[in-house]
Amino acid sequence: MFALVPLIVILPLAGAITNALFGRQLGSERSAWLAVTMAALAFIVGLTQLGGLMGNGGQAVIVPVATWLSVGSLHVDWAFQVDALSVTMMLVVTGVGTLIHVYAVGYMREDVVHNGDPARYGRFFVYLNLFLAMMLILVGADNYAMLFVGWEGVGLCSYLLIGFWFEKGDDNIGNTRAAMKAFIVNRVGDFGLMLAMALLFWNFHSLTFREVFANVEHMLADPAALGVLAFVGVLFLIGAAGKSAQLPLFVWLPDAMAGPTPVSALIHAATMVTAGVYLIARSNPIYHATAEVYSFSPSDLVAWVGALTALVAATIAVAQNDIKKVLAYSTISQLGFMVAAAGMGAYVAAVFHLVTHAFFKALLFLGSGSVIQAMERGMHAAGG
């Protein structure tokens, strides 16, 4: 069962590459359904991993694929870690992602006609499959370096999808500005994650989760090393604030509504914005170790940032009159609850809410997309 896990990335990646190279020969409908099929097959692979975990009593399994980086004392494998957290995320990403792919088949057929460029239909599914593949690399990685590849990959895909209609928007560049804003703000958070990875390698000579976490307890007796570990926790929070739109780096998410509605559902429900919550949950041994020593630890900071974000975003949502922006600020607020729960050590509650949010927020966005498209048709029929 576990040997199949690389397929969960290979399948959507193969769909993206096939559509990119042969999409015109396949035609719009075949391209769209190829993307849906690859996403659905990835979900089936996720179910096999769940079955494997249930069969071995939930014990984590590492599935190495190849040696990726080997320079001096830095040795990083391209390997997947199959455990309860990664499998939960895989099922959410592929399950909700597949349903959004199915919705997009019909929605984008109308959207490309409305925007006057039917030839762009196939390109959308290239980006959508690529987005899924990058997120699955992020949640399936067994080390921070591989996680960072997926982390940057979803950032690139969000830029491509938010700016899908790059020539539209205010002054014909509004959507381009929104895509650039998301890209630049996320680079701020990414810088925090890169610094954290450098500090981890400096102290542990490894970026593999199991090796880093196994040595965390040995640092408790060294005040200097413990200070470095606390700083790593703060840097992880900065990275999470960028991806999961927490204070003060939440400003990109409302503008991400410039993308087509299936993009809003995918980014805001099951993929990119949950990456920060996943990072904090995955790094819980670091937060747990520092919480036992400091009176105001990185975990406390995470909890406060999440709580304040939830309050501020919900307050801003009250003043919105755009249907998708109301949902965007709602997403920021809900992510704040997840981050706050993780900061308080309630990692199971944080991930449980992540799963439920993926479903109800995706449904809200897809429902709003149907309303928006119906209104556009009505205005067009009325000559508006």
C-alpha positions in Angstrom: 0.0 0.0 0.0 2.6 2.5 1.1 4.7 2.0 -2.0 1.9 3.7 -4.0 2.2 7.0 -2.2 4.4 8.7 -4.9 1.6 8.3 -7.3 -0.5 10.8 -5.4 1.9 13.5 -6.7 2.7 11.8 -10.0 -0.9 11.5 -11.2 -1.9 15.2 -11.1 1.6 16.3 -12.3 1.2 13.9 -15.3 -2.2 15.5 -16.0 -0.8 19.0 -15.9 2.1 18.0 -18.2 -0.1 16.1 -20.6 -2.6 19.0 -20.9 0.3 21.5 -21.3 1.9 19.6 -24.1 -1.1 18.0 -25.9 -4.1 20.0 -24.6 -5.0 21.5 -28.0 -4.9 18.1 -29.7 -7.1 16.6 -27.0 -9.6 19.4 -27.2 -11.2 21.3 -24.3 -13.6 18.7 -23.0 -11.0 15.8 -23.0 -8.4 18.1 -21.3 -10.9 19.0 -18.6 -11.9 15.5 -17.9 -8.3 14.2 -18.0 -7.6 16.7 -15.1 -10.6 15.5 -13.2 -9.6 11.9 -13.7 -6.1 12.5 -12.4 -7.4 14.3 -9.3 -9.8 11.4 -8.6 -7.1 8.8 -9.0 -4.9 10.7 -6.6 -7.8 10.6 -4.1 -8.0 6.8 -4.5 -4.3 6.6 -3.8 -4.9 8.6 -0.6 -7.6 6.1 0.4 -5.0 3.3 -0.1 -2.7 5.1 2.3 -5.5 5.4 4.9 -6.1 1.7 4.5 -2.4 1.0 5.0 -2.3 3.1 8.2 -5.4 1.4 9.6 -3.7 -2.0 8.9 -0.5 -1.2 10.8 -2.0 0.5 13.8 -1.4 4.0 12.7 2.4 3.8 12.8 4.2 6.4 10.6 6.0 5.0 7.5 8.7 6.7 5.5 8.7 5.9 1.8 12.0 7.0 0.2 12.0 7.7 -3.6 15.5 9.0 -4.3 18.4 10.9 -2.9 17.8 14.5 -3.7 20.5 16.7 -2.0 23.8 15.4 -0.8 26.3 18.3 -0.2 28.7 18.0 2.7 26.8 17.2 5.8 23.5 18.0 4.2 21.7 14.9 3.1 18.1 15.2 2.0 16.0 12.4 0.4 13.0 12.9 -1.8 10.8 10.8 0.6 7.2 10.7 1.7 6.0 10.4 5.3 2.8 8.6 5.7 1.2 9.2 9.0 -2.2 10.3 10.4 -1.6 14.0 9.7 -0.2 13.7 6.2 -2.9 11.2 5.1 -5.6 13.5 6.5 -4.3 16.3 4.5 -3.9 14.2 1.4 -7.5 13.1 1.6 -8.7 16.7 2.1 -6.6 18.1 -0.7 -7.5 15.3 -3.2 -11.1 14.8 -2.1 -12.3 18.4 -2.0 -9.9 19.2 -4.9 -11.5 16.6 -7.2 -15.0 18.0 -6.5 -13.8 21.5 -7.3 -12.3 20.1 -10.6 -15.7 18.6 -11.5 -17.4 22.0 -10.7 -14.8 23.8 -12.8 -15.6 21.8 -15.9 -19.0 23.5 -16.2 -18.2 26.8 -14.6 -15.1 27.6 -16.7 -16.9 26.5 -19.9 -19.2 29.5 -19.3 -16.5 31.8 -17.9 -14.2 31.6 -20.8 -17.0 32.4 -23.2 -18.1 35.3 -21.0 -14.6 36.7 -20.9 -14.1 36.2 -24.6 -11.2 33.7 -24.7 -12.5 30.1 -25.0 -8.9 28.9 -25.9 -7.9 29.5 -22.3 -10.1 26.7 -21.0 -7.5 24.0 -21.2 -4.8 26.2 -19.6 -6.9 26.5 -16.5 -6.9 22.8 -15.8 -3.1 22.7 -16.3 -2.7 25.2 -13.4 -5.4 23.4 -11.3 -3.7 20.0 -11.6 -0.3 21.5 -10.9 -1.7 23.3 -7.8 -2.9 19.9 -6.5 0.5 18.3 -7.2 2.4 21.0 -5.3 0.1 20.9 -2.3 0.5 17.1 -2.1 4.3 17.5 -2.2 4.0 19.9 0.7 1.8 17.7 3.0 3.5 14.4 2.0 7.1 15.5 2.6 9.2 13.9 5.3 11.6 16.9 5.5 11.5 20.7 5.5 13.4 21.0 2.3 10.8 18.9 0.3 8.0 20.7 2.1 9.5 24.0 1.0 9.4 22.8 -2.7 5.6 22.3 -2.3 5.4 25.6 -0.3 6.9 27.6 -3.2 5.0 25.6 -5.8 1.6 26.5 -4.4 2.7 30.1 -4.2 3.6 30.0 -7.9 0.3 28.3 -8.8 -1.7 30.8 -6.8 0.0 33.6 -8.8 -1.0 32.0 -12.1 -4.5 31.2 -11.0 -5.3 34.6 -9.3 -4.1 36.4 -12.4 -5.7 33.9 -14.8 -7.7 36.8 -16.3 -4.7 39.1 -16.0 -6.0 41.6 -18.5 -9.2 42.2 -16.5 -10.0 44.2 -13.4 -9.7 47.8 -12.5 -7.9 49.8 -15.3 -7.4 46.4 -17.0 -4.6 45.5 -14.6 -6.6 44.9 -11.4 -6.2 41.1 -11.5 -2.5 41.4 -12.3 -2.1 43.6 -9.2 -4.0 41.1 -7.1 -1.7 38.2 -8.3 1.4 40.3 -7.6 0.2 41.3 -4.2 -0.3 37.6 -3.2 3.1 36.7 -4.6 5.0 39.5 -2.9 3.3 39.2 0.5 3.9 35.4 0.5 7.6 36.0 -0.1 7.8 37.8 3.2 6.4 34.7 5.0 8.7 32.5 2.9 11.7 34.4 4.1 10.8 33.5 7.7 10.5 29.8 6.7 13.9 29.8 5.0 15.6 31.4 8.0 14.0 28.7 10.2 15.2 26.0 8.0 18.8 27.4 8.1 18.7 27.6 11.9 17.4 24.0 12.1 20.2 22.7 9.8 22.8 24.7 11.8 21.7 23.1 15.1 20.7 19.6 14.0 22.6 19.1 10.7 19.4 17.7 9.3 16.1 18.9 7.9 14.3 15.6 8.2 11.3 15.7 10.6 12.1 12.6 12.6 15.7 13.5 13.1 15.0 17.1 14.1 12.2 16.2 16.5 14.1 13.4 18.1 16.9 15.9 19.1 14.6 18.7 20.3 14.5 17.3 23.9 18.3 17.3 24.1 18.3 21.1 23.6 16.2 21.8 26.7 19.3 21.8 29.0 21.1 24.4 26.8 19.6 27.9 27.2 21.3 29.2 24.1 20.1 26.3 22.0 16.7 26.6 23.5 16.6 30.3 22.5 17.4 29.3 18.9 14.6 26.8 19.0 12.1 29.4 20.3 13.3 31.7 17.4 12.6 28.9 15.0 9.1 28.7 16.3 8.6 32.5 15.7 10.0 32.2 12.2 7.6 29.3 11.4 4.8 31.5 12.6 5.9 34.2 10.1 5.9 31.6 7.3 2.4 30.4 8.4 1.1 34.0 8.6 2.0 34.5 5.0 0.4 31.3 3.6 -2.5 31.2 6.0 -3.2 34.9 5.9 -2.7 35.8 9.6 -2.0 39.3 11.0 -0.3 41.3 9.6 0.1 39.3 6.3 -3.5 38.7 5.6 -3.9 41.5 3.1 -3.4 39.4 0.0 -6.3 37.0 0.5 -9.3 39.3 -0.1 -7.7 40.4 -3.4 -7.2 36.8 -4.4 -10.9 36.9 -5.3 -9.8 38.2 -8.7 -9.3 34.6 -9.7 -12.2 32.4 -11.1 -14.5 31.1 -8.4 -13.1 27.5 -8.6 -9.7 29.0 -7.8 -11.2 30.8 -4.8 -12.7 27.5 -3.5 -9.4 25.6 -4.0 -7.1 28.3 -2.5 -9.4 29.2 0.4 -10.7 25.8 1.3 -8.4 22.8 0.9 -5.0 23.9 -0.3 -2.8 26.9 0.0 -4.2 28.7 3.0 -4.2 25.5 5.1 -0.4 25.1 4.6 0.5 27.4 7.5 -1.8 25.5 9.9 -0.2 22.2 8.7 3.3 23.6 9.2 2.5 24.5 12.8 0.8 21.2 13.5 3.7 19.3 11.9 6.3 21.2 14.0 4.4 20.7 17.2 7.4 19.1 19.1 9.3 22.4 18.7 6.4 24.5 20.1 5.7 21.9 22.9 9.3 22.0 24.0 9.6 25.8 24.2 6.1 26.1 25.8 7.4 24.2 28.9 10.3 26.6 29.5 9.2 30.2 28.6 6.4 32.1 30.4 5.5 33.6 27.0 6.5 31.1 24.5 6.2 30.9 20.6 3.0 28.8 21.2 1.5 31.7 23.1 2.4 34.1 20.3 0.8 31.7 17.8 -2.4 31.6 19.9 -2.6 35.4 20.2 -2.0 36.0 16.5 -4.7 33.5 15.6 -7.2 34.9 18.1 -6.6 38.5 17.0 -6.8 37.6 13.3 -10.1 35.8 13.9 -11.6 38.9 15.6 -10.2 41.5 13.2 -11.2 39.6 10.0 -14.7 38.9 11.2 -15.1 42.6 12.0 -13.9 43.6 8.6 -16.3 41.1 6.9 -19.3 42.9 8.4 -18.6 45.9 6.2 -18.2 44.0 2.9 -20.8 44.0 0.2 -19.0 41.8 -2.3 -20.2 38.1 -1.9 -16.7 36.6 -2.4 -14.9 39.2 -0.2 -17.3 38.4 2.6 -16.3 34.7 2.3 -12.6 35.7 2.0 -12.6 37.5 5.3 -14.6 34.6 6.8 -11.8 32.3 5.6 -9.2 34.5 7.3 -11.3 34.4 10.5 -11.7 30.7 10.4 -8.0 30.2 9.8 -7.4 32.4 12.9 -9.4 29.8 14.9 -7.2 27.0 13.6 -4.0 28.8 14.3 -5.2 29.8 17.8 -6.1 26.2 18.6 -2.7 25.0 17.4 -1.1 27.7 19.6 -2.9 26.4 22.6 -1.7 22.9 21.9 -5.1 21.6 20.6 -3.6 20.3 17.4 -6.3 17.7 16.9 -9.0 20.4 17.2 -7.1 22.6 14.7 -6.8 19.9 12.1 -10.4 18.8 12.7 -11.6 22.3 12.0 -9.3 22.5 8.9 -11.1 19.4 7.5 -14.6 20.7 8.2 -13.8 24.2 6.9 -12.4 22.7 3.7 -15.9 21.3 2.9 -18.2 24.1 4.0 -16.1 26.9 2.7 -15.6 25.2 -0.7 -19.4 24.8 -0.9 -19.9 28.4 0.0 -17.6 29.6 -2.7 -19.0 27.3 -5.3 -22.5 28.3 -4.4 -21.5 32.0 -4.7 -20.0 31.2 -8.1 -23.3 29.8 -9.3 -25.0 33.0 -8.1 -22.4 35.2 -9.8 -22.7 33.4 -13.1 -26.5 33.5 -13.0 -26.4 37.2 -12.4 -24.0 37.8 -15.3 -26.3 35.8 -17.6 -29.3 37.8 -16.4 -27.5 41.1 -17.0 -26.4 40.0 -20.4 -29.9 38.8 -21.4 -31.3 42.2 -20.2 -28.7 44.0 -22.3 -26.9 45.3 -19.2 
